[in-house]
Amino acid sequence: MGLPLGREVQVRYADGRRAIRREANSVWIKILDRDTTLPAVVEPRRQTALIGAIVLEALDLLVDCTAQRVVPRDPSGPVYEIE
């Protein structure tokens, strides 16, 4: 993806394997007209981005498992909860 790489970080895969990967700082992410900037771990041979809970939370998106898609929690815009 051509991202500038930063520090090395340790990652653990779902199957228990561990590896050292590089982190890219300030990656701009836009999904469904919502955007944010976050650090990302770069997987060397991966051709597509894999998003997780932190990205979904930052963009206020939910996973619709039945339809296999992500959807806005509130279609009118992100809602931020402050405790």
C-alpha positions in Angstrom: 0.0 0.0 0.0 3.0 2.3 0.0 2.7 3.4 3.6 5.7 5.0 5.4 6.8 2.6 8.1 7.5 3.4 11.8 8.5 1.3 14.8 8.4 -2.5 15.1 5.5 -4.0 17.1 4.7 -7.5 18.2 1.5 -9.0 16.8 -0.5 -12.2 17.8 -2.7 -13.9 15.2 -6.0 -15.6 15.9 -4.3 -19.0 15.6 -1.7 -18.0 18.3 1.3 -17.3 16.1 3.3 -14.3 17.0 5.4 -12.0 14.7 7.1 -8.7 14.5 5.6 -6.2 12.1 6.0 -2.5 11.3 3.5 0.2 12.2 2.4 2.9 9.9 1.5 6.2 11.7 -1.4 8.4 10.7 -3.2 6.2 8.2 -6.3 7.9 6.9 -9.3 5.6 6.8 -12.6 6.4 5.1 -15.6 4.1 5.1 -19.2 5.1 4.3 -18.4 8.8 4.2 -16.8 8.6 7.7 -13.1 9.1 8.2 -10.5 9.0 10.8 -6.7 8.8 11.2 -5.1 5.9 13.2 -1.9 3.9 13.3 -2.0 0.6 11.5 0.1 -2.6 11.5 1.5 -3.5 8.1 1.2 -7.1 7.0 3.9 -7.5 4.3 2.1 -9.8 1.8 -1.5 -8.5 2.4 -3.2 -6.9 -0.6 -6.2 -5.5 1.2 -6.8 -3.8 4.5 -8.2 -5.7 7.5 -10.2 -3.5 9.9 -10.9 -4.3 13.5 -12.8 -3.0 16.6 -10.8 0.2 17.0 -11.5 1.3 13.5 -15.2 0.4 13.8 -15.5 2.3 17.1 -13.7 5.3 15.8 -16.1 5.5 12.8 -19.1 4.6 14.9 -19.9 1.6 12.6 -21.5 -1.8 13.4 -21.1 -5.2 11.8 -24.2 -6.7 10.2 -23.2 -10.3 10.2 -26.3 -11.5 8.4 -25.8 -9.2 5.5 -22.0 -9.4 5.7 -21.5 -5.6 5.8 -20.7 -2.7 8.0 -23.5 -0.1 8.8 -23.6 3.2 10.6 -24.9 2.9 14.2 -26.8 6.1 13.5 -27.3 7.0 9.8 -27.5 10.8 10.7 -23.8 10.8 11.7 -21.4 9.5 14.4 -22.6 9.6 18.0 -19.9 9.9 20.6 -20.5 8.6 24.1 -18.9 10.5 27.0 -18.9 9.0 30.5 
